[in-house]
C-alpha cells in the first residue's frame, strides 16, 4: 500500500498515519479473507459499502478487474468492427432472453458514447493506417450501434405495455442510460443506408469484409423496419421484410468474424462490469456470451416468431388463435417464443380497443357461437326473445363479460407457462358464472329436442370451461408441480373432466350440421379426447403405488392443490359446478380399480394408440387448425409414441400384477419426453439393474 504524504493526510498536522498498524495486523491473512466479529449484523454488512469491501460493494474494482482504458476513436480493422457488431448482437439476444441491459447491451461501451461518435467529431491526427480507415468508427460502427439501441428502444416500448411481466420475462431497468428514445427510426435507417453507401463508394474496405459489413448493416436495417412496421397496414410488405432479413442473415452466417488478436483494442469495447458506472441497483453479474451460431439461431427464431405473428394477423377465426397458442405450449419441441414476440402477439389480437385492429366486442361473441355451433349471435338473441317466457335484457352485460373473458383467455395463451396456468385458474370462476347465466336464460325457454342447435347454447360455455380445466391439470405435469402421490389423482381427475367434455360433445354433434367446419372441429376434439382419456385412465392406475394411502394427509394436499376449484364465488351460483374435483370419489374409485382384475393398462394404451394412428393416417385433423395442422399432427405423433412406449411388457397386464410392478421405471422428464403430460418407461434402467444383479450372482473368476 502506498504511504500517504503529510499533505495528503486529512485532519491537520497532528493526524497520525496508522496504515502500518493495519498492514502488520493483517500480515497472516490470505488475500480476500475477512475477519468478522461476533454479532456481525446486516447493518454492519451494509456499512461495508462505505469501507470498500469488494464482496459487498459491487461498485468497487479490484486490481484483477482493472482494464485498459477505452478509447472510442481507436482505429479498428474491418474484421474487428464485424466482431464488435456480432458480439453486440449476442448481448442483444441475451437481453431478449431475460438479462438486464447493464449486463448485456450496455457492456458495449460504444452504446454509451454514441452522441460523441459523430463524423464531425473525428479527432485530427497523423495519417491513418490504410487498413484501419478512421471513418469505420463514426460512420459504420456508429450506425450499427444506433440501430441496435433503437431496436432495444422499440422492444422496450412493446414489453412495457404490461402484456408480459417485468423481472419474470424481461428486465426493464435502463440504468439511466439512453436507448435513443428521442431519435426517430427514419434517421437511424438513414444512418445505416449512409454507412453501406460509404463502404461501396469509398473502396477503403476490401472484400470480403465490405460484404460482411454491408450484410450486417442491412440485417440491422431489416430488423428495425420490422419492429417499426404495422402488420395490419401492409401484411405483404411485413412478410417481404422478414424474407429480406432472412437473406441478410444467411449472408452474415457465411461471412463470420474471427476473434481479434489478443492485443486488439476491440476487446476494450466491452466491459462486463460497466454497471458500476450506471445507475443500477442490480448486483454485478458477468453473462457468458454464447457462440455466434447460437446468436444467429436466436435471430432466426425471432424471425419465425414474426412469421407466425403475420399469419395470425390474417386469421379471423378465434379458435385458430386458441389452437396456435396451445400448440406452442403442448409441444416440447417448439420453444417458447421470446417475450417480445409474445407481447406483440397479444397486441395484435387486442390493442385495448379492437380485436385484430378492426373488430368490435359483438364480433367476438358472434365468432364464438359460429365456430362452436355454426350459428350467429344475433340468431341466438332472436330465438330467446321469441321463445323465452321472461323478458330478458342482459345481453349487453353478457356480451361485455364474454368479450373480457375471451380477450383475457387468448392473451393468456402467450404468457409464460406459470402465469398462463395462474390466469386460466383465475378465469374458471368467471366461466362458470357465464355458463350459469346462459343456463338461467335457457331455463325460461320451452324444452327443445336434442337435435335442436339452440338447446346446446349453454353447452358452448361449458365446453370452453372444461377445456380450461383440462389444461390446468395437464399443465401441472409440464411445470413439474405434482408430488409423487399427487399424480394419480391428477390423471384420474383429468379423465373425469374429459368424460364430462365428451358428454357435451356428443350432444353438440347431434345438432350441428355435419358438413360445416364447426362439426369437423368438434369431431376431431371428440376423437382426440377419447384417445387422451384412454391414456389418463391407465396412468391413474399405474401411478397409484406412488401414493402413501395416508388419506388425511393426501386430502390436505388435495385442498391445497385444487383450491382454485373451491372458491367462495361458486357458492353465489345456483347452478352446480360440472366436473368439480371430488377426493372421496377418488378414494372409492381407487379401491374399486385395485379390485378390478380385468382392467389392463396396456390394452388401454393400445386403444389410444390405435385411435391416434387412425387420426394421423386419415389426416382428419384440420378443423380450425388451419396453417397449424402439421403442428397438431406432431402432437398426435408424440402422444402415439408415448402410448407405444407404455405398452411395454414391463407394464402389468392386469391389476393382479400390480404388486410386481416397479413404479420407479416411470420417469416424468419434461426435457426428455416427447409428450410432457406422460412419463417414459426407463427400460435401460431395468437392463442396468438386471446386469448388476447378474454380476453379483456370477462367481469370481479369480
C-alpha positions in Angstrom: 0.0 0.0 0.0 1.4 3.4 -0.9 2.2 5.6 2.1 0.5 9.0 2.2 2.4 12.2 2.3 1.8 14.8 5.1 -0.1 17.0 2.6 -2.5 14.2 1.7 -3.5 13.4 5.2 -6.8 14.8 6.4 -7.3 16.4 9.8 -4.3 18.7 10.0 -0.6 18.2 11.0 -1.5 16.2 14.2 -3.1 13.4 12.1 -1.3 10.1 12.7 -1.0 7.5 9.8 -2.0 4.1 11.1 -1.6 2.3 7.8 1.4 0.4 9.0 -0.5 -0.9 12.0 -3.2 -2.5 9.8 -0.6 -3.9 7.4 1.2 -5.6 10.2 -2.0 -6.9 11.8 -3.2 -8.4 8.5 0.2 -9.9 7.6 -1.0 -13.5 8.3 -4.3 -13.1 6.4 -4.8 -14.5 2.9 -5.9 -12.1 0.1 -9.7 -11.7 0.1 -10.0 -13.0 3.7 -12.3 -11.1 6.1 -12.4 -11.2 9.9 -16.0 -11.0 11.2 -16.5 -10.1 14.8 -19.1 -11.8 16.9 -22.6 -10.4 16.4 -21.9 -9.3 12.8 -25.3 -7.9 11.5 -26.9 -6.9 8.3 -26.4 -3.2 9.1 -22.7 -4.0 9.6 -22.6 -5.6 6.2 -24.4 -2.6 4.6 -21.8 -0.3 6.2 -19.1 -2.2 4.4 -20.2 -0.4 1.2 -18.5 2.7 2.7 -15.3 0.9 3.5 -14.9 -0.7 0.1 -15.3 -4.4 0.8 -15.3 -5.9 -2.7 -17.6 -8.8 -1.9 -20.3 -6.4 -0.8 -19.6 -3.4 -2.8 -20.3 -4.2 -6.5 -19.0 -0.8 -7.5 -15.5 -1.4 -6.3 -13.0 -2.6 -8.9 -10.1 -4.7 -7.5 -6.7 -5.0 -9.2 -7.8 -8.1 -11.0 -10.7 -6.2 -12.6 -8.6 -3.3 -13.8 -9.0 -3.0 -17.6 -7.2 -1.0 -20.2 -8.8 2.4 -20.9 -11.4 2.5 -23.6 -10.7 4.8 -26.5 -13.8 5.1 -28.7 -11.7 6.5 -31.5 -9.0 3.8 -31.5 -8.6 2.7 -35.2 -10.0 -0.8 -35.9 -9.7 -3.3 -38.7 -12.9 -4.1 -40.7 -12.9 -7.6 -39.2 -12.7 -6.1 -35.7 -15.7 -3.9 -36.4 -17.5 -7.0 -37.6 -16.6 -8.8 -34.4 -17.8 -5.9 -32.2 -21.1 -5.8 -34.2 -21.6 -9.5 -33.8 -20.8 -9.5 -30.1 -23.2 -6.6 -29.6 -26.0 -8.6 -31.3 -25.2 -11.6 -29.0 -25.7 -9.3 -26.0 -29.0 -8.0 -27.5 -30.3 -11.6 -27.8 -29.2 -12.2 -24.2 -31.3 -9.2 -23.1 -34.2 -10.7 -25.0 -33.6 -13.8 -23.0 -34.3 -12.0 -19.7 -31.0 -10.5 -18.6 -30.5 -6.8 -17.7 -29.3 -4.1 -20.1 -26.5 -3.3 -17.8 -25.2 -6.9 -18.1 -25.7 -7.2 -21.8 -26.3 -4.4 -24.3 -24.6 -1.6 -22.3 -21.5 -3.7 -21.8 -20.6 -2.5 -25.3 -19.1 0.8 -24.3 -19.8 2.3 -27.7 -23.5 2.2 -26.8 -22.9 4.7 -24.0 -20.9 7.2 -26.2 -23.0 7.3 -29.3 -23.6 11.0 -29.1 -19.9 11.6 -29.1 -19.2 9.5 -32.2 -20.5 11.9 -34.9 -18.3 12.0 -38.0 -17.7 15.7 -37.5 -16.0 14.9 -34.1 -13.4 12.6 -35.7 -10.2 13.6 -33.9 -7.4 15.1 -36.1 -4.2 13.2 -36.1 -1.4 11.8 -38.2 -2.2 10.0 -41.4 -4.2 6.9 -40.6 -3.3 3.3 -41.4 -4.9 2.3 -44.8 -6.0 -1.0 -43.2 -7.8 0.9 -40.4 -9.9 3.7 -42.0 -10.9 6.1 -39.3 -14.4 6.5 -40.8 -15.2 3.0 -39.8 -15.9 4.2 -36.3 -18.2 7.3 -36.8 -19.9 6.0 -39.9 -20.2 2.2 -39.9 -19.9 1.2 -36.2 -21.9 4.2 -35.0 -24.8 3.4 -37.5 -24.8 -0.2 -36.3 -24.8 0.7 -32.6 -27.6 3.3 -33.2 -29.7 0.6 -34.9 -29.0 -1.8 -32.0 -30.1 0.8 -29.4 -33.2 1.8 -31.4 -34.3 -1.9 -31.8 -33.9 -2.2 -28.0 -36.0 1.0 -27.6 -38.8 -0.3 -29.7 -38.6 -3.7 -27.9 -38.7 -1.9 -24.5 -41.8 0.1 -25.6 -43.7 -3.1 -26.6 -42.7 -5.0 -23.5 -43.6 -2.1 -21.1 -47.2 -2.4 -22.2 -47.6 -5.0 -19.4 -48.7 -8.0 -21.5 -45.7 -9.9 -20.2 -44.2 -9.5 -16.8 -41.2 -7.3 -15.8 -38.5 -9.2 -13.9 -40.1 -12.5 -14.9 -40.0 -12.4 -18.7 -37.7 -9.4 -19.2 -35.8 -6.7 -17.4 -36.8 -3.1 -17.8 -34.0 -1.4 -15.9 -32.1 1.0 -18.2 -29.7 2.2 -15.5 -30.4 5.8 -16.6 -28.7 5.1 -19.9 -30.1 6.1 -23.3 -31.8 3.8 -25.9 -32.0 6.8 -28.3 -35.6 7.4 -27.3 -35.6 10.8 -28.9 -34.2 9.7 -32.2 -36.6 8.8 -35.0 -36.5 5.4 -36.7 -36.1 7.0 -40.2 -33.0 8.9 -39.0 -31.4 5.6 -37.8 -32.3 3.9 -41.1 -30.7 6.9 -43.0 -27.5 6.3 -41.0 -27.5 2.6 -41.8 -28.0 3.4 -45.6 -25.3 6.0 -45.4 -22.8 3.6 -43.9 -23.5 1.0 -46.6 -23.1 3.7 -49.3 -19.8 4.8 -47.8 -18.4 1.3 -47.9 -19.4 0.9 -51.5 -18.3 4.4 -52.6 -15.0 4.8 -50.7 -13.5 1.4 -51.6 -11.5 1.7 -48.4 -12.8 -1.6 -47.1 -11.6 -4.6 -49.1 -13.7 -7.8 -49.7 -14.8 -10.0 -48.1 -15.1 -7.5 -45.2 -17.0 -5.0 -47.2 -19.7 -7.6 -48.0 -19.7 -8.8 -44.4 -20.2 -5.2 -43.0 -22.9 -4.4 -45.5 -24.8 -7.6 -44.7 -24.7 -6.7 -41.0 -25.9 -3.2 -41.6 -28.7 -4.4 -43.9 -29.7 -7.1 -41.4 -30.0 -4.4 -38.7 -32.0 -2.2 -41.0 -34.4 -5.0 -41.8 -34.9 -5.9 -38.1 -35.5 -2.2 -37.3 -38.1 -1.9 -40.1 -39.9 -5.0 -39.0 -40.2 -3.7 -35.4 -41.4 -0.3 -36.6 -43.9 -1.7 -39.2 -47.6 -2.2 -38.7 -48.5 -5.8 -39.6 -52.1 -4.7 -40.3 -51.2 -1.8 -42.6 -49.5 -4.0 -45.2 -49.1 -7.7 -44.4 -47.4 -8.4 -47.7 -44.7 -5.8 -47.0 -44.3 -7.1 -43.5 -43.7 -10.6 -44.9 -41.4 -9.2 -47.5 -39.2 -7.6 -44.8 -39.0 -10.9 -43.0 -37.7 -12.6 -46.1 -35.2 -9.8 -46.7 -33.9 -10.2 -43.1 -33.6 -14.0 -43.7 -31.5 -13.4 -46.8 -29.2 -11.0 -45.0 -28.9 -13.3 -42.0 -27.8 -16.1 -44.4 -25.1 -13.8 -45.8 -24.0 -12.9 -42.3 -23.7 -16.5 -41.4 -21.5 -17.1 -44.4 -19.1 -14.2 -43.6 -18.3 -14.9 -40.0 -16.0 -12.7 -38.0 -12.8 -14.1 -36.4 -11.8 -13.3 -32.8 -9.4 -10.4 -32.8 -5.7 -10.9 -31.8 -5.1 -10.6 -28.0 -3.7 -7.1 -28.2 -6.5 -5.7 -30.3 -8.3 -2.6 -29.0 -11.6 -4.3 -29.9 -11.6 -6.2 -26.6 -11.7 -2.9 -24.7 -15.1 -2.1 -26.4 -16.8 -4.5 -23.9 -16.8 -4.1 -20.2 -18.8 -6.7 -18.3 -18.5 -4.6 -15.1 -20.0 -1.4 -16.8 -22.9 -1.5 -14.3 -20.5 0.2 -11.8 -20.8 3.3 -13.9 -24.5 3.1 -14.4 -27.4 4.0 -12.0 -28.2 0.3 -11.4 -29.1 -1.4 -8.2 -28.6 -4.9 -9.7 -25.5 -6.8 -8.4 -22.7 -7.3 -11.0 -23.1 -10.5 -13.0 -20.9 -11.4 -15.9 -23.2 -13.0 -18.5 -21.4 -15.6 -20.7 -21.6 -14.9 -24.4 -22.9 -17.8 -26.4 -21.2 -19.0 -29.7 -22.2 -16.9 -32.7 -24.2 -19.8 -34.2 -26.5 -19.7 -31.1 -26.9 -15.9 -31.7 -27.9 -16.4 -35.3 -30.3 -19.2 -34.3 -31.9 -16.8 -31.8 -32.4 -14.2 -34.6 -33.8 -16.9 -36.8 -36.3 -17.8 -34.0 -37.2 -14.1 -33.8 -38.0 -14.1 -37.5 -40.0 -17.3 -37.1 -42.0 -15.5 -34.4 -42.7 -12.6 -36.7 -43.7 -15.0 -39.4 -46.3 -16.6 -37.1 -47.4 -13.2 -35.9 -48.1 -12.2 -39.5 -50.0 -15.4 -40.2 -52.1 -14.9 -37.0 -52.9 -11.3 -38.0 -54.6 -12.6 -41.1 -56.5 -15.3 -39.1 -60.1 -14.2 -38.3 -61.0 -17.5 -36.5 -60.7 -17.2 -32.8 -60.5 -21.0 -32.5 -57.4 -20.9 -34.7 -55.7 -18.4 -32.3 -56.6 -20.8 -29.4 -55.1 -23.8 -31.2 -51.9 -22.0 -32.2 -51.4 -20.7 -28.6 -52.0 -24.1 -27.1 -49.7 -26.0 -29.5 -46.9 -23.6 -28.6 -47.2 -24.9 -25.0 -48.1 -28.5 -25.7 -45.2 -29.4 -28.0 -41.9 -29.5 -26.1 -40.1 -29.4 -29.4 -41.4 -25.9 -30.1 -39.5 -23.5 -27.8 -41.4 -20.7 -26.1 -41.4 -17.5 -28.2 -39.3 -14.6 -26.9 -41.2 -12.2 -24.6 -41.1 -9.5 -27.2 -42.9 -11.8 -29.7 -45.4 -13.0 -27.1 -46.2 -9.4 -26.1 -46.5 -8.4 -29.8 -48.9 -11.3 -30.5 -51.2 -10.2 -27.7 -51.1 -6.6 -29.0 -52.1 -7.9 -32.5 -55.0 -9.8 -31.1 -56.4 -7.0 -28.9 -55.0 -3.5 -28.7 -57.2 -2.3 -25.8 -60.0 -1.1 -28.2 -60.4 -3.5 -31.1 -59.8 -7.1 -31.9 -57.4 -7.7 -34.9 -57.4 -4.0 -35.4 -61.0 -3.8 -36.7 -63.5 -6.0 -34.8 -65.9 -5.0 -32.0 -66.9 -7.0 -29.0 -70.0 -8.2 -30.8 -67.9 -9.8 -33.5 -66.1 -11.8 -30.8 -69.4 -13.1 -29.4 -70.6 -13.9 -32.9 -67.5 -15.9 -33.7 -67.8 -17.8 -30.5 -71.2 -19.2 -31.3 -70.5 -19.6 -35.0 -67.2 -21.5 -34.5 -68.8 -23.8 -31.9 -72.3 -24.5 -33.4 -72.4 -22.7 -36.7 -75.0 -20.2 -35.6 -74.7 -16.4 -35.2 -75.0 -14.5 -32.0 -77.9 -12.5 -33.4 -79.9 -15.7 -34.2 -79.4 -16.7 -30.6 -80.7 -13.4 -29.3 -83.7 -13.5 -31.7 -84.6 -17.1 -30.6 -84.6 -16.2 -26.9 -86.6 -13.1 -27.5 -89.2 -15.1 -29.4 -89.4 -18.1 -27.1 -88.5 -17.0 -23.6 -91.3 -16.7 -21.0 -89.3 -13.8 -19.4 -88.3 -10.5 -20.9 -84.5 -10.7 -21.0 -82.4 -7.5 -21.2 -79.0 -8.7 -20.0 -77.5 -9.1 -23.5 -75.2 -6.0 -23.2 -73.7 -7.2 -19.9 -73.4 -10.7 -21.2 -71.6 -9.5 -24.3 -69.2 -7.3 -22.4 -68.5 -10.2 -20.0 -67.8 -12.6 -22.8 -65.5 -10.1 -24.6 -63.5 -9.6 -21.4 -63.2 -13.4 -20.9 -62.2 -14.1 -24.5 -59.6 -11.4 -24.7 -58.0 -12.5 -21.4 -58.1 -16.1 -22.4 -56.5 -15.7 -25.8 -53.8 -13.4 -24.3 -53.1 -15.9 -21.6 -52.0 -18.4 -24.2 -49.0 -16.3 -24.9 -47.9 -15.8 -21.3 -45.1 -17.7 -19.7 -46.2 -21.2 -18.5 -46.6 -20.3 -14.8 -48.6 -17.1 -15.5 -50.6 -18.8 -18.1 -51.7 -21.5 -15.7 -52.4 -19.0 -13.0 -54.6 -16.9 -15.2 -56.5 -19.9 -16.5 -57.3 -20.9 -12.9 -58.5 -17.4 -12.3 -61.0 -17.2 -15.2 -62.6 -20.5 -14.3 -64.9 -18.8 -11.8 -66.0 -16.3 -14.5 -66.5 -19.0 -17.0 -68.8 -20.8 -14.5 -70.7 -17.6 -13.9 -71.1 -17.2 -17.7 -72.3 -20.7 -18.1 -74.8 -20.3 -15.2 -76.2 -17.1 -16.8 -76.8 -19.0 -20.1 -78.5 -21.8 -18.1 -80.7 -19.3 -16.4 -81.8 -17.8 -19.7 -82.4 -21.2 -21.3 -84.5 -22.3 -18.3 -87.1 -19.8 -19.5 -87.2 -21.4 -22.9 -89.6 -24.3 -23.6 -88.0 -27.8 -23.7 -86.2 -28.4 -27.1 -85.3 -31.7 -28.8 -81.7 -32.9 -28.6 -81.2 -32.2 -32.4 -82.0 -28.5 -32.0 -78.9 -26.4 -32.1 -80.5 -23.8 -29.7 -80.8 -26.4 -27.0 -77.0 -26.6 -26.7 -76.1 -22.9 -26.4 -75.2 -23.2 -22.7 -73.0 -26.2 -23.5 -70.8 -23.9 -25.6 -69.7 -22.2 -22.4 -69.4 -25.5 -20.6 -67.1 -27.0 -23.3 -64.9 -23.9 -23.0 -64.7 -24.2 -19.3 -63.9 -27.9 -19.3 -61.1 -27.3 -21.8 -59.6 -24.8 -19.5 -59.8 -27.2 -16.5 -58.1 -29.9 -18.6 -55.3 -27.5 -19.5 -54.9 -26.5 -15.8 -54.5 -30.2 -14.8 -52.1 -31.2 -17.6 -50.0 -28.1 -17.3 -49.2 -29.2 -13.8 -47.2 -32.1 -15.3 -45.3 -29.8 -17.7 -44.4 -27.4 -14.8 -43.5 -30.4 -12.6 -45.8 -29.2 -9.8 -47.2 -32.5 -8.7 -45.5 -34.5 -6.0 -45.3 -38.3 -6.5 -48.5 -39.1 -4.6 -50.5 -36.3 -6.3 -50.0 -37.7 -9.8 -52.6 -40.5 -9.6 -55.4 -38.1 -8.6 -54.3 -35.6 -11.4 -54.7 -38.3 -14.0 -58.0 -39.6 -12.6 -59.4 -36.1 -12.4 -58.3 -35.3 -15.9 -60.2 -38.4 -17.1 -63.3 -37.3 -15.3 -63.1 -33.8 -16.9 -62.7 -35.4 -20.3 -65.7 -37.7 -19.6 -67.9 -34.6 -19.0 -66.4 -32.9 -22.1 -67.1 -35.9 -24.3 -70.7 -36.0 -23.0 -71.1 -32.3 -24.1 -69.6 -33.1 -27.5 -72.0 -36.0 -28.0 -74.9 -33.6 -27.7 -73.3 -30.9 -29.8 -72.6 -33.3 -32.6 -76.2 -34.4 -32.7 -77.3 -30.8 -33.5 -74.5 -29.3 -35.7 -74.7 -29.6 -39.5 -72.3 -32.5 -40.3 -70.5 -30.8 -43.2 -69.7 -27.5 -41.6 -66.3 -26.6 -40.3 -67.5 -26.4 -36.7 -68.7 -30.1 -36.9 -65.3 -31.2 -38.2 -63.6 -29.4 -35.3 -66.0 -31.0 -32.8 -65.4 -34.4 -34.3 -61.7 -34.0 -34.0 -62.0 -32.9 -30.4 -64.2 -35.9 -29.6 -61.7 -38.4 -31.1 -58.7 -36.6 -29.6 -60.3 -36.6 -26.1 -61.3 -40.2 -26.4 -57.7 -41.2 -27.0 -56.4 -38.9 -24.3 -58.8 -40.3 -21.8 -57.7 -43.8 -22.7 -54.2 -42.7 -21.7 -55.0 -41.0 -18.5 -57.1 -43.9 -17.0 -54.2 -46.4 -17.1 -51.8 -43.8 -15.8 -54.1 -43.3 -12.9 -53.8 -47.0 -12.1 -50.0 -47.2 -12.8 -49.2 -44.3 -10.5 -51.2 -45.5 -7.6 -48.2 -47.2 -6.0 -46.7 -43.7 -5.6 -49.4 -42.9 -3.1 -48.8 -43.3 0.6 -52.6 -44.0 1.2 -52.4 -41.7 4.2 -55.8 -40.3 3.2 -55.8 -37.4 5.8 -52.5 -36.1 4.6 -53.5 -36.6 0.9 -56.8 -34.8 1.5 -54.9 -31.8 3.0 -52.6 -31.7 -0.1 -55.6 -32.1 -2.3 -57.3 -29.0 -0.8 -54.1 -27.0 -1.3 -53.5 -28.1 -4.9 -57.1 -27.6 -6.1 -58.1 -24.6 -4.0 -59.0 -22.8 -7.4 -62.0 -25.2 -7.6 -63.4 -24.3 -4.2 -63.7 -20.5 -4.2 -66.5 -18.8 -2.4 -67.7 -17.3 -5.7 -69.0 -20.7 -6.7 -71.5 -20.5 -3.8 -73.2 -17.5 -5.3 -74.4 -19.6 -8.2 -77.4 -21.9 -8.1 -76.1 -23.9 -11.0 -73.9 -26.8 -9.7 -70.3 -26.9 -10.9 -69.7 -29.5 -13.6 -66.7 -31.9 -13.1 -65.6 -30.5 -9.7 -62.7 -32.4 -8.1 -64.0 -35.0 -5.6 -61.5 -36.6 -3.3 -64.0 -39.0 -1.7 -65.0 -40.3 -5.1 -61.3 -40.7 -5.9 -60.8 -42.9 -2.8 -63.8 -45.1 -3.7 -62.6 -45.5 -7.3 -59.1 -46.3 -6.2 -60.3 -49.2 -4.1 -62.5 -50.5 -7.0 -59.7 -50.3 -9.5 -57.4 -52.3 -7.2 -60.0 -55.0 -7.0 -60.7 -54.9 -10.8 -58.6 -57.8 -12.0 -59.8 -57.4 -15.6 -58.6 -53.9 -16.1 -55.5 -53.9 -18.4 -53.4 -50.8 -18.7 -51.5 -52.0 -21.8 -54.8 -52.7 -23.6 -56.0 -49.1 -22.8 -52.8 -47.7 -24.2 -53.2 -49.9 -27.3 -56.7 -48.5 -27.8 -55.4 -44.9 -27.5 -52.5 -45.7 -29.9 -55.0 -47.2 -32.5 -57.2 -44.1 -32.3 -54.3 -41.7 -32.7 -52.8 -43.7 -35.5 -56.0 -43.7 -37.5 -56.5 -40.0 -36.8 -53.0 -39.3 -38.1 -53.4 -41.5 -41.2 -56.7 -40.0 -42.1 -55.4 -36.5 -41.5 -58.9 -35.6 -40.4 -57.3 -33.1 -38.0 -57.9 -29.9 -39.8 -60.9 -28.2 -38.3 -59.9 -24.8 -37.2 -56.2 -25.7 -37.1 -55.6 -24.1 -40.5 -51.9 -23.4 -41.1 -51.1 -25.1 -37.7 -52.3 -28.5 -38.9 -48.8 -30.0 -39.1 -48.1 -29.0 -35.5 -51.4 -30.6 -34.5 -50.3 -33.8 -36.2 -47.0 -33.7 -34.4 -48.8 -33.5 -31.1 -50.7 -36.7 -32.1 -47.5 -38.4 -33.1 -45.9 -37.5 -29.7 -48.9 -39.0 -27.9 -48.8 -42.1 -30.1 -45.2 -42.5 -29.3 -45.9 -42.3 -25.6 -48.6 -44.9 -26.0 -46.3 -47.3 -27.9 -43.7 -47.0 -25.2 -46.1 -47.6 -22.3 -47.3 -50.8 -23.9 -44.1 -52.5 -22.8 -44.1 -56.0 -21.3 -42.7 -54.4 -18.1 -46.2 -52.7 -17.6 -48.5 -55.0 -15.7 -51.0 -56.7 -18.0 -53.7 -56.6 -15.3 -54.2 -55.1 -11.9 -53.4 -58.5 -10.4 -49.8 -58.0 -11.5 -49.5 -54.5 -9.9 -47.7 -55.9 -6.9 -44.7 -56.9 -9.1 -44.6 -53.6 -11.0 -41.6 -51.4 -10.3 -43.2 -47.9 -10.4 -39.7 -46.4 -10.3 -39.5 -47.2 -14.0 -41.9 -44.3 -14.8 -39.8 -41.2 -15.4 -41.5 -37.8 -15.8 -39.0 -35.6 -17.6 -40.2 -32.5 -19.3 -36.9 -32.1 -21.2 -36.6 -35.6 -22.5 -40.2 -36.7 -23.1 -41.8 -36.1 -26.5 -45.0 -35.6 -24.5 -44.7 -33.7 -21.3 -48.0 -35.0 -20.0 -46.9 -38.6 -19.7 -43.8 -40.4 -18.4 -41.4 -42.6 -20.3 -40.6 -46.1 -19.3 -37.0 -46.3 -18.3 -36.2 -49.7 -20.0 -32.4 -49.0 -19.9 -32.6 -48.7 -16.1 -34.2 -52.2 -15.9 -31.4 -53.7 -18.0 -28.8 -52.0 -15.9 -30.3 -53.3 -12.7 -30.5 -56.8 -14.2 -26.9 -56.7 -15.3 -25.9 -55.5 -11.9 -27.7 -58.4 -10.2 -26.3 -60.8 -12.7 -22.7 -59.7 -12.0 -23.3 -60.1 -8.3 -24.6 -63.7 -8.8 -21.7 -64.8 -11.0 -18.8 -66.4 -9.2 -15.4 -64.6 -9.1 -13.3 -65.9 -11.9 -10.1 -65.3 -9.9 
